[in-house]
Amino acid sequence: MFRAFATTLLLLLFWQTAQTQVAQDCADAIPICSNTPINGGTNGLGADDFNGAASSGCLEQTTTGAIESNSAWYRFTTAEAGQLGFNIGHNSNEDWDFALYRSSDCSNLGEPVRCNFFDNSENTSFIGVGEDPTGNEDSVHYEDWLQVEAGEDYYLFINNFSNLNSGFSIQFTGNIWVDYPNNALDCSIVSNLLGPPIAACEGDNVVLDATTSGAISYEWYRDTGSGYQLISGANGATQNVQNSGQYRVVVATSAERIVSDVQVGFNEVPITGTVSDETFCYEVDMTFDLNSKNIESLGGMDPDDFVVSYHSTQTDADAGVHPLEKQYMLTGASETFYVRTTSLANPECYDASQSFALNVIETPVLRFDEQAVLCEAVGSLEIGETQPDTSYTYQWSTGEQAPSIMVSEAGEYTLTVTNQSNGMVCEASRTVFVEVSTMPMISSIDVKDMSANNTVTINMENNGVYEYSLDGGDYQNSNVFSSVPPGVHTVSMRDLYGCGVVEEDIVVVGYLAIFSPNGDVLNETWQIEGLSTLDSPIVTIYDRYGKLIKQMTEFDSGWDGSFQGKPLPSTDYWFKLSYVDNDGNRTFAKYLQSHFSLRR
């Protein structure tokens, strides 16, 4: 995440004095303390510090044929232990690399402890160690945090792959600056009366202090690019500075003449543009892209020079802490966001004067099902929103204006719900598909095997999705039952939508579909198997005209295909089976295939 700007240190240098502050060679590496310079643009490599090597850690040879092309070297010594990182800021169209060596000897650098050589095809503005300050957690240009101990020496090598470069900034980060904001690095490596270079913001009053014991006189000079010029009237131990430049003090004592130079740079303080409020329809788990407000926030400022962050409180924006994720998850309520625009060159130069509101109008959330089943036996069904919001309006495709309606036919019914507020209209629609579920009806049963254990199939007269149970057993999806003994059985049928249960008694018996009384001993008679399982069964046989041909009981041996001793012709014949039920009533068995064929 974007770390607190207050814990970040700035490196500042101006192009016109770059030759005195940019070290192309490791041996001349510029010492870094609590304040450090920004390179004004590297130009050339000086001596080859890698002695013709093809690589060093992740670094490879550049267009020069050496590892270095446009190089800058810095050194620093840790004074405390903790988590240390840094951001190297640059223009997004430039390609910069770096390597960090734990070493106190340029001739024995070893392998880098952190290194990055990725090209900048993503057009990012930062490389470094730790966390990308823009909040990009997946940046390939960042290496893991460095855990340092006190007294460790480091060399930092920064290189531009080509001649397209306009400078860079170095900003130290990490928890070590929270724990030791003033002495994380050892300042004894910087020997200068006026101290290390100073980074300030436009409008700041910088006081240079050259107080020296035994001083006889002080003279102050300023170099803005054309050499040092005496500042008229500046003859005290301190000098107020309000403009960028290279400053020099000459201190005369009775014993010596002391000359000390220091660089002071003032960075532009951004002015955040007016950021407009937003009003829009809100849906659950909706995000808002805060990046969409960057153009307004920058107000024409160069995005390569300033970065925008958004915060939930004014205090966080002023401190530069707890920036919000750019893909911000909305809470469903109106919220205020506080904008901070910050100089990439100097994070202490910022503006947090602007804010904007996100006013959200809730898009109605429809909670009713899209599928509904109308039970035929009931005749009507309520569909729609049963827990309506009184502030919404409701419109059905049928013309009805109510959260829910009663329907009595299958079809498609669409409800549109509207929430209108502050001139914003937010709508949601849902179509309910209504089906009619009819009660199951048996058309016939098929009995296979004609044995002590039969396979029985229940054939339905109507289409539907049903479950079946035999004699009170568990319900099953299949309409086929196996191992069913002959006799009377109860079949229970129910649809899957809770429209009710239908129970029917069926008779399981077996008979031949064709018999042939032709004297060949095979299938000479027609009879029903399993009659003995019924109470007082009677089978009656008819011809196609309804004439009674034969009546049999369980004790008859079957019908031989004759009537009054005369053979009947080959054709189809019909039969009925009756029995006495549990209530003592004679009843006819339903759903049996009630005809068979005689063949001679």
Secondary structure, DSSP 8 states (H G I E B T S, - for coil): ----GGG-EEB---GGGHHHH--SSGGG-EE--SSB--BS------S-TTTT-SEETTEE--TTSSS-SEEEEEEEEBSS-EEEEEEEE--TT--EEEEEEE-S-GGG--S-SEEE----TT--SEEEES--TT--TT-TTEE--EEE-TT-EEEEEEEESSS----BEEEEESTHHHH-TTTSB-GGG---TT-S-EEEETT--EEEE---TTEEEEEEEEESSS-EEE-TT--SSEEEE-S-EEEEEEEEESS-EEEEEEEEEEE----------EEEEE-TT-EEEGGGGHHHHHTT--TTTEEEEEESSHHHHHHT-S---SEEE--SS-EEEEEEEEESS-TT-EEEEEEEEEEEEE-----S-SEEEEETTT--EEEE-SS--TTSEEEETTS--SSEEEE-S-EEEEEEEEEEETTEEEEEEEEEEEEEE----EEEEEEES-SSSEEEEEEESS---EEEEETT---BS-SEEEEE-SEEEEEEEEETTS--EEEEEEEE-EE-SEE--SSSSSS-SB-EETGGGSSS-EEEEE-TT--EEEEEETTS--B-SEETTEE--SSEEEEEEEEE-TTS-EEE--S---EEEE--
